[in-house]
Amino acid sequence: MAVPKRKVSKARRDSRRSNNSKLVASGLVKCSNPECNEMLKPHRVCKVCGFYDGKKVLNVKNA
């Protein structure tokens, strides 16, 4: 079984582990309704106005 030749320093260990925090958020796009312009994830129905791909597909109550 392989055994490490030298101890891994704390700095090297921590820098290797820190790469998980470099994940970026998914890009946001504007709603296809020109009156809304809400930012949302791509390929999703807008929760504010109910538009998807330029068409009204969902009836949304204004609260």
Backbone as CSV, one residue per row, in Angstrom:
resi,resn,N_x,N_y,N_z,CA_x,CA_y,CA_z,C_x,C_y,C_z
1,MET,0.843,-1.184,0.000,0.000,0.000,0.000,0.882,1.238,0.000
2,ALA,0.481,2.253,-0.777,1.272,3.472,-0.878,1.185,4.287,0.403
3,VAL,2.336,4.843,0.774,2.420,5.659,1.986,3.049,6.992,1.592
4,PRO,2.498,8.135,2.075,3.085,9.425,1.743,4.520,9.524,2.236
5,LYS,5.385,10.099,1.425,6.794,10.228,1.798,6.994,11.339,2.821
6,ARG,6.232,12.447,2.679,6.356,13.568,3.615,4.983,14.033,4.064
7,LYS,4.975,14.711,5.199,3.735,15.283,5.722,3.287,16.428,4.809
8,VAL,1.975,16.492,4.539,1.425,17.579,3.747,1.193,18.758,4.682
9,SER,1.756,19.922,4.313,1.630,21.105,5.172,0.177,21.568,5.234
10,LYS,-0.142,22.327,6.278,-1.510,22.825,6.448,-1.894,23.760,5.313
11,ALA,-0.942,24.581,4.860,-1.227,25.517,3.778,-1.547,24.766,2.486
12,ARG,-0.772,23.749,2.165,-1.018,22.979,0.950,-2.337,22.220,1.046
13,ARG,-2.606,21.639,2.199,-3.853,20.911,2.419,-5.057,21.853,2.287
14,ASP,-4.965,23.023,2.924,-6.084,23.956,2.909,-6.301,24.563,1.525
15,SER,-5.227,24.816,0.793,-5.390,25.367,-0.550,-6.037,24.336,-1.477
16,ARG,-5.783,23.084,-1.268,-6.417,22.045,-2.057,-7.909,21.971,-1.725
17,ARG,-8.251,22.094,-0.473,-9.646,22.017,-0.056,-10.436,23.266,-0.417
18,SER,-9.772,24.401,-0.593,-10.478,25.658,-0.827,-11.079,25.742,-2.221
19,ASN,-10.722,24.850,-3.144,-11.221,24.931,-4.507,-12.724,24.704,-4.590
20,ASN,-13.332,24.075,-3.580,-14.770,23.861,-3.608,-15.532,25.161,-3.439
21,SER,-14.928,26.166,-2.829,-15.621,27.431,-2.608,-15.589,28.320,-3.852
22,LYS,-14.907,27.904,-4.908,-14.792,28.711,-6.114,-15.921,28.455,-7.101
23,LEU,-16.958,27.721,-6.690,-18.074,27.459,-7.580,-18.823,28.765,-7.844
24,VAL,-19.245,28.953,-9.056,-19.933,30.190,-9.409,-21.425,29.913,-9.566
25,ALA,-22.212,30.921,-9.306,-23.655,30.800,-9.449,-24.013,30.700,-10.926
26,SER,-25.118,30.033,-11.200,-25.543,29.914,-12.584,-25.919,31.283,-13.128
27,GLY,-25.761,31.465,-14.420,-26.051,32.745,-15.031,-27.536,33.066,-14.977
28,LEU,-27.836,34.329,-14.855,-29.216,34.773,-14.844,-29.515,35.501,-16.151
29,VAL,-30.752,35.384,-16.598,-31.179,36.059,-17.813,-32.408,36.893,-17.505
30,LYS,-32.699,37.867,-18.383,-33.891,38.691,-18.204,-35.112,37.923,-18.685
31,CYS,-36.232,38.234,-18.081,-37.508,37.644,-18.479,-37.808,38.031,-19.927
32,SER,-38.493,37.143,-20.652,-38.794,37.403,-22.061,-39.905,38.433,-22.239
33,ASN,-40.615,38.763,-21.169,-41.645,39.798,-21.231,-40.959,41.159,-21.146
34,PRO,-41.107,42.013,-22.174,-40.394,43.301,-22.149,-40.846,44.227,-21.030
35,GLU,-42.048,44.022,-20.500,-42.542,44.861,-19.413,-42.026,44.408,-18.052
36,CYS,-41.606,43.170,-17.936,-41.212,42.594,-16.645,-39.732,42.835,-16.342
37,ASN,-38.840,42.342,-17.211,-37.384,42.449,-17.041,-36.879,41.890,-15.717
38,GLU,-37.547,40.897,-15.174,-37.108,40.230,-13.942,-35.939,39.296,-14.284
39,MET,-34.955,39.189,-13.379,-33.838,38.284,-13.587,-34.217,36.893,-13.064
40,LEU,-33.997,35.857,-13.897,-34.319,34.496,-13.490,-33.382,33.521,-14.162
41,LYS,-33.395,32.281,-13.693,-32.544,31.255,-14.280,-33.047,30.917,-15.677
42,PRO,-32.136,30.515,-16.584,-32.562,30.208,-17.946,-33.491,28.997,-18.005
43,HIS,-34.386,28.978,-18.989,-35.317,27.875,-19.247,-36.283,27.669,-18.091
44,ARG,-36.712,28.758,-17.466,-37.692,28.697,-16.379,-38.817,29.682,-16.672
45,VAL,-40.010,29.379,-16.169,-41.135,30.297,-16.277,-40.940,31.400,-15.247
46,CYS,-41.216,32.640,-15.645,-41.078,33.776,-14.737,-42.180,33.700,-13.685
47,LYS,-41.792,33.768,-12.412,-42.761,33.688,-11.322,-43.514,34.996,-11.145
48,VAL,-42.982,36.086,-11.693,-43.609,37.393,-11.521,-44.740,37.597,-12.526
49,CYS,-44.466,37.308,-13.806,-45.462,37.592,-14.841,-46.013,36.336,-15.524
50,GLY,-45.336,35.179,-15.408,-45.832,33.944,-16.005,-45.463,33.750,-17.461
51,PHE,-44.480,34.481,-17.962,-44.055,34.353,-19.358,-42.939,33.323,-19.491
52,TYR,-42.929,32.624,-20.630,-41.822,31.734,-20.995,-41.683,31.782,-22.506
53,ASP,-40.497,32.057,-22.985,-40.187,32.110,-24.415,-41.095,33.099,-25.140
54,GLY,-41.386,34.224,-24.487,-42.180,35.272,-25.116,-43.673,35.029,-25.106
55,LYS,-44.142,33.954,-24.464,-45.578,33.636,-24.440,-46.061,33.525,-23.002
56,LYS,-47.308,33.913,-22.758,-47.915,33.802,-21.440,-48.327,32.336,-21.251
57,VAL,-47.726,31.654,-20.281,-48.012,30.243,-20.071,-48.561,29.957,-18.674
58,LEU,-48.569,30.966,-17.795,-48.972,30.739,-16.418,-49.738,31.958,-15.923
59,ASN,-50.888,31.718,-15.295,-51.642,32.815,-14.700,-51.109,33.046,-13.288
60,VAL,-50.641,34.276,-13.042,-50.025,34.608,-11.764,-50.906,35.616,-11.051
61,LYS,-51.208,35.327,-9.778,-51.968,36.273,-8.962,-51.034,37.351,-8.447
62,ASN,-51.472,38.590,-8.486,-50.682,39.690,-7.927,-51.027,39.832,-6.450
63,ALA,-50.057,39.549,-5.596,-50.315,39.618,-4.149,-49.867,40.935,-3.576
